[in-house]
């Protein structure tokens, strides 16, 4: 009986441990950066309504990040935080000009609630509202995307003012289902 309880608890712990992503924030800039994790659940998610109930809604809605914000990172510093697996949002460097959800700044955009066997977890860099920061998004087992200047091109990021999505959403990358380790580098 004790071994069965231990097996069930171990299985639940393992399941819970795999339901989140590790995000590491790295500052390679010459000055400090203040990374911000902002929720934008219904802005981009196909699953932004209430959980399935009586035939309406969707079975797996996006879940807001409610943990601590990253620390201000000195030049050369890094920090790792855990973000839940169904999070949708933005990561940016709050340089004093950015709005609360990263308005007017370079953004890392994430749609992690779609990661299942049919739909990839999506991520990109967007400069649509303005280029303020070079940035790189790397994820284990998936493609790295880097934008180091305002003219980094549609393959790497949405350019300033481009509401067309580069014509084909070419800056968007997809990553397989499951938990991943993400690295967000400022000034790569």
N, C-alpha and C positions, 0 to 999 in steps of 0.2 A: 504494500500500500504506500509506504513512504517513497519508494522508488518511482511509483506512478505519479505521485504528487510532484516529486522533483522533476520528472520528465515533462509534465504539463507546464510547470512554472518555468523551466528552462526553455521550452518551446515558445511560451508567451514572451519571455524576455528577449529571445532571439528575434521574434517577429517584431516586437516593439523597437528593437535596436536597428532594424533594417528599414524602418519607416521614416527615416529622416536623412538629410544630406548634411555633410560637413562643408562649410564655406570658410575658406581661409582668405583673409584680406591681407595683401602685401603692399607695402609702400616703398617703391623704388624712386620716389621723387626726392628732390633736394630739400623740401620742406615738409611739414606735417600735413596729413590728410585726415578728414573726418568722414569715414564711410557711413552711409545711412541705408538702412533696409526699410523700404516703403511698400506697403500693401496696395495693390491695385486690382483686387480680386475680380470685380465685374468689368473692368476695362478691357480685358483681353481673353478671359477664360470662357470656353464653351460650357463650363459647368458652374456658372456663378449664381444659380438660383438655389432655393432651399433644397435640402435632401429629399429624396424620393418619398412621397407620402400620398397614398390614395390615387396613384396614377399621374401625379403632377410632379414637376421638379426633376432633378437628376440624382442618381445614386451617390455620386462622389463630388460634392461641391469643393471649390477652392477653400483653403483654410488660411486665415490670416496668421502672420508671424506676430507673436506677442512677447517674444523674449527680449533680452537686453540688446540695446544698440551697440555696435562696435565702439571700442575706445578710439580716441584720437590717436593716430599712429604717427610716431616720429619717423623721420627718414630712416629707412632700413628696417623698420619694425613690421611685425605681422601679428595676426590674431585669428583664432579659429572659433567659429560659433556653429551651432546646430540649427538648421532650419527645417521645418516639417516638410514632408514629402509632397503635400498638395498645395504648396505655396505658389502664388502668383504675385509678382511685384517687380520692383526696380531696386537697383543698387547704384549709388552715385557718391561722389565726393562733395559734401556740403561746403562750398567755398564762399558762402555768404551771399551768393547771387541766386542760388537754387531755391525753388519753391519747396514745400513740404513733401511733394512726391517727385521731386527732381526737375520740375518745370524749369526751362531755360538752361539746362545743363546736359552734359554727356551722360547717358544712362546705360547701364547693363540691364536688359529686360529679360524676365524669366517667366515661363509658363510651365510650371512643374506638375500641375495637377493632371496633365494629359498623358503622363508617362505610363502607358500600358502596352500590351502586345500589339495594339492597332495604331496607336498615335504616339509619336515621339514627344519627349519633353523638349520644349523649344526655348532658345535663348538667342540674344543678339545684342549688338551695341547700337545705340541710336544717338545721333547728333541732330535730329530733326529740329529740336528747339534751340540748338546751339552747341557748338563745340567748346568745351571748357577743360577737358581732361583727356590725356591719352590713357587708354585702358586695354586690358586683355582679359578674356574669359577663357579659362582652361578647365576641362573636366575629364576625369579619368575615363579612358576608353572612347572618347569622342573628340570631335574636331575643335581645335583652339581657334579663337577669333581675336584679332588684334587691330586696333586703330590707334596710330601714333600721331596723326595730324588731321587737320580739317579736310584734307583731300585724300583720305585713305581709300576711297572708292567703294562702290556698292557691294563688292565682294566681302568687304570687311565691316561696313557700318552704313546705316542710313545717313545720307548727307544732310546738312542744314537746310531746312525749309522743304524737303522732299516729302510730300504727302502721298506720292504715288507708290510708295513702297519699293522704289527702284525699279518699278515695272514688273517685278517678279518675286518680290520679297527675298531676293538673293542674300541679304545679310543674315537671315534667320538660319540657325543651325538646329539640328535635331539630335537627341540623344536617347538611347534605349530606356526602357522601363527600369525601375529599381532605384535604389539609393546610389548616389555618386558623391565623389569628393570634388568640389569646385574650388578653383583658385581665381580670385579677382585681384589683378595686379594694376595698381595705379602707377603711371609712368613706366611702362614695360621697356 
